[in-house]
Each structure stands twice: as structure tokens, then as C-alpha cells.
Amino acid sequence: MSEAVVKLEQFIAEKTPHLVATANAEMVMLAQEDNELAAILANSHLVVPDGAGVVWAARHQGYNTIVERVAGYDLAQNLLLEASQKGYRVFMFGSQPDIVAKAKAVALARYPGLCIVGTRHGFFTADDEPAIVQTITAAKPDILLAALGVPRQEKWLAKNLERLSVPVCMGVGGTFDVMAGAVKRAPVWMQRTSLEWLFRLLCQPKRAIRMLALPRFALKVILGKKD
């Protein structure tokens, strides 16, 4: 986590656009079938292991430099803390209007001194995109947190990366929902024992179909397929 935060701060110092992805097992399996997403992950400036399964898979295949899970939610909170202390400008984009508004309020209360230069909900059409990009660029953020869901957020950020010209563009999935209190996060003991997926399934049974990616992911790793 500490190394990831340092890397993001380097991106901010460079003042050039960077794409950051938080990949869990579901995203990795989706990328097996979605060539556009696979290309985005391959060309992102930083991909962090957002999931114990990805950490396990990396170690299983000999990549011992990945030492811990870097959850997207936690990375976003660490980044917001650094932003509040160092004056980085933040734009929050995505989720429902009331959710992003509540997430902003929570962030401002949690991180005194934080500068949030704009928010925008995640409901839009292709015709709205130029105006959204213009709104974000006019706000001149250092950090853009996009909560549009996977793979929509990754594809939107990749498509608009150069036009946005934001140093750190990161997809954060359900981060705003958790911050706003609309979705509960697993207890710490479940996070530490790699059972956060089970908590999500119990809280949101409709995720069952998506969770089928986990055993498929594990089987693919065990069989040694690195593609």
C-alpha cells in the first residue's frame, strides 16, 4: 500500500495523465473474454492487486514482489488522506447523485483540509461526455476517482485519458457507496482472512453469478495458464 501511494504521488508530480486500475479476480477473468479491458490493464500505468486471489495467483506463478493486497477502497482513502495533507485537488465522478454527494461530505469530514474541486454522478449518455470531460478539465484536479463500475470506468478513463489530462485517473468501483454508508464493508477480520468475498455474497446474493468467476480463476491459476 505504501509503495502504491508513493507511486501515485510520483504521477501527480509528473503532471501528465496516468491510468490506475484496481484488479481483483473478477476483473482478471472478465479481461480473459473482453479484449478491450485486457488491453487497458496491460497498458495501465499502475495495476494494484485488489483481492487476495490476485495476490495468491501472483505468488503461485512466482511473482514474489507482490507482498500484500492493495484494496481499491483502502488505496482511495490513503490517497484522500495524502491529498488533504499536501493540497492535491480531487474530483469525484460516478455513482448516484445522492451517493456521490454523501461520499463528498464524508470525505471532507474525515480528511480536514481536503480540496474536492468537483463531483458528478455517473448517469450520462455519449452525448454528455464532452461536457463531462470539459467540466473535469476545467476543475484542474490532480486526482480523478471514477466510480462507474467495472469495466465501464476503466474503458471511459482509457478513452478520455489524454483529453482529461489528470495526473491520477483511478477506477474505484463501489468506493463511494461504502463511504456514503449505502454498502457495508466486511469486518476487518474477514478482510484479513481473505473472506471479504463471502461477506459481499451474503450481503448481496445477486452477486452469486459474478462470484462464479472465483473458482474459474483459481482453476486457471492452478492449471498454470498465464494468459
C-alpha positions in Angstrom: 0.0 0.0 0.0 2.7 2.4 0.9 4.5 1.8 -2.3 1.3 2.3 -4.3 0.7 5.7 -2.6 4.3 6.8 -3.3 3.8 5.8 -7.0 0.6 7.8 -7.3 2.3 10.8 -5.8 5.0 10.5 -8.4 2.3 10.6 -11.0 1.0 13.8 -9.6 4.4 15.3 -9.5 4.9 14.4 -13.2 1.7 16.3 -14.1 0.9 14.0 -17.0 -2.1 11.7 -17.3 -1.8 8.2 -15.7 -4.4 5.4 -15.6 -4.6 3.3 -12.5 -6.6 0.1 -12.2 -7.5 -2.0 -9.2 -7.7 -5.6 -10.4 -9.4 -8.4 -8.5 -10.1 -11.9 -9.7 -13.4 -11.0 -11.2 -11.8 -8.3 -13.3 -9.0 -10.6 -14.4 -11.4 -13.2 -15.6 -13.5 -10.6 -17.3 -10.4 -9.5 -19.2 -10.0 -13.1 -20.5 -13.1 -12.5 -22.6 -13.0 -8.7 -23.1 -10.1 -7.8 -25.3 -10.6 -4.1 -24.8 -10.3 -4.5 -21.0 -7.3 -6.8 -21.3 -5.5 -4.2 -23.4 -6.4 -1.4 -20.9 -5.0 -3.5 -18.0 -1.9 -4.3 -20.0 -1.3 -0.6 -20.8 -2.3 1.0 -17.5 0.4 2.9 -15.7 -0.3 1.0 -12.4 -2.4 -2.0 -11.7 -2.7 -2.9 -8.0 -3.9 -6.3 -6.7 -7.3 -5.6 -5.3 -8.1 -9.0 -4.0 -6.5 -11.8 -2.0 -7.0 -14.1 -5.0 -4.8 -11.9 -7.2 -2.0 -11.9 -4.6 -2.2 -15.7 -4.2 -2.2 -16.1 -8.0 0.9 -13.9 -8.4 2.8 -15.8 -5.7 1.7 -19.1 -7.2 3.2 -18.1 -10.5 6.4 -16.9 -8.9 5.9 -13.1 -8.7 7.0 -12.7 -5.2 7.3 -8.9 -5.4 3.6 -8.6 -4.7 3.6 -8.7 -0.9 0.0 -7.7 0.0 -3.4 -6.9 -1.2 -4.0 -3.2 -2.1 -7.7 -2.8 -2.0 -9.1 -0.1 -4.2 -11.2 1.3 -1.3 -8.2 1.5 1.0 -6.0 3.0 -1.7 -8.5 5.7 -2.3 -8.7 6.5 1.4 -4.9 6.7 1.7 -4.8 8.9 -1.4 -7.5 11.2 0.0 -5.5 11.5 3.3 -2.4 12.5 1.4 -4.4 14.9 -0.7 -5.7 16.6 2.5 -2.2 17.0 3.8 -0.4 18.0 0.6 -3.1 20.1 -1.2 -3.9 17.7 -4.0 -7.1 18.6 -5.8 -9.7 15.8 -6.1 -12.7 15.2 -8.5 -15.3 12.6 -7.6 -17.1 11.1 -10.6 -19.7 8.4 -10.6 -22.4 6.6 -8.7 -25.9 8.0 -7.9 -26.3 11.8 -7.3 -27.1 11.4 -3.6 -24.4 8.8 -3.1 -21.5 10.9 -4.6 -22.8 13.9 -2.6 -22.8 12.0 0.7 -19.4 10.5 -0.2 -18.0 14.0 -0.7 -19.4 15.2 2.7 -17.9 12.1 4.4 -14.5 12.7 2.8 -14.5 16.4 3.8 -15.4 15.5 7.4 -12.9 12.6 7.5 -10.0 14.4 6.0 -9.8 18.1 7.2 -8.3 20.4 4.6 -9.2 18.1 1.6 -9.9 20.1 -1.6 -12.7 18.5 -3.6 -12.9 20.6 -6.8 -16.0 18.9 -8.2 -18.4 16.0 -8.3 -20.5 14.5 -11.0 -22.9 11.5 -10.8 -22.4 8.5 -13.1 -25.6 8.7 -15.2 -24.9 10.0 -18.7 -25.1 9.3 -22.4 -22.5 9.5 -25.1 -23.8 13.0 -25.9 -23.0 14.1 -22.4 -19.3 13.0 -22.4 -17.7 16.1 -24.0 -19.4 18.3 -21.4 -18.3 16.0 -18.6 -14.7 16.0 -19.8 -14.8 19.8 -20.1 -16.2 20.1 -16.5 -13.4 17.9 -15.1 -10.6 19.5 -17.0 -11.8 23.0 -16.0 -11.6 22.0 -12.4 -7.9 21.1 -12.8 -7.9 18.1 -10.4 -4.7 16.1 -9.6 -6.8 13.1 -8.8 -9.9 11.7 -10.6 -11.8 9.0 -8.8 -14.3 7.3 -11.1 -17.0 5.0 -9.7 -18.7 3.8 -12.8 -18.3 0.0 -12.2 -16.1 -2.5 -14.0 -15.3 -2.4 -16.9 -17.2 0.8 -17.7 -14.9 3.0 -15.6 -11.7 1.6 -17.0 -12.9 2.0 -20.6 -14.2 5.5 -20.0 -11.0 6.6 -18.4 -8.8 5.0 -21.0 -10.8 6.6 -23.8 -10.7 10.0 -22.3 -7.3 9.9 -20.6 -5.4 12.3 -22.8 -8.3 14.8 -23.0 -8.8 14.7 -19.2 -5.1 15.4 -18.6 -5.5 14.4 -14.9 -2.3 13.0 -13.3 -4.1 10.2 -11.5 -7.2 8.7 -13.0 -8.4 5.7 -11.0 -11.4 3.5 -11.2 -12.8 2.9 -7.6 -15.9 0.8 -8.2 -18.2 0.8 -5.1 -15.9 3.1 -3.0 -18.4 6.0 -2.9 -21.2 3.6 -1.9 -19.1 2.4 1.1 -18.1 5.9 2.1 -21.8 7.0 1.9 -22.9 4.1 4.1 -25.1 2.6 1.4 -23.0 -0.6 1.3 -21.3 -2.1 4.3 -17.7 -3.3 4.1 -16.6 -6.7 5.6 -15.3 -6.7 9.1 -11.6 -6.3 9.4 -11.1 -10.0 10.4 -12.8 -11.1 7.2 -10.7 -8.8 5.2 -7.5 -10.1 6.8 -8.6 -13.8 6.4 -9.4 -13.3 2.7 -13.2 -13.7 3.3 -14.4 -10.4 2.1 -15.9 -12.0 -1.0 -18.1 -14.2 1.3 -19.3 -11.1 3.1 -20.2 -9.4 -0.1 -22.1 -12.5 -1.3 -24.1 -12.8 2.0 -25.0 -9.1 1.8 -25.7 -9.1 -1.9 -26.9 -12.6 -3.0 -27.4 -11.2 -6.6 -23.6 -11.2 -6.9 -23.7 -15.1 -7.0 -23.4 -15.2 -10.8 -20.4 -12.9 -10.7 -18.8 -14.9 -7.9 -18.6 -17.9 -10.2 -15.6 -16.2 -11.7 -13.6 -17.0 -8.5 -13.4 -20.8 -8.8 -12.8 -20.4 -12.5 -10.0 -18.0 -11.7 -8.5 -20.4 -9.1 -8.6 -23.4 -11.5 -7.0 -21.4 -14.3 -4.1 -20.4 -11.9 -3.7 -23.9 -10.7 -3.5 -25.3 -14.2 -0.7 -22.8 -14.8 -2.3 -20.9 -17.6 -0.7 -17.4 -17.6 -2.7 -15.9 -20.5 
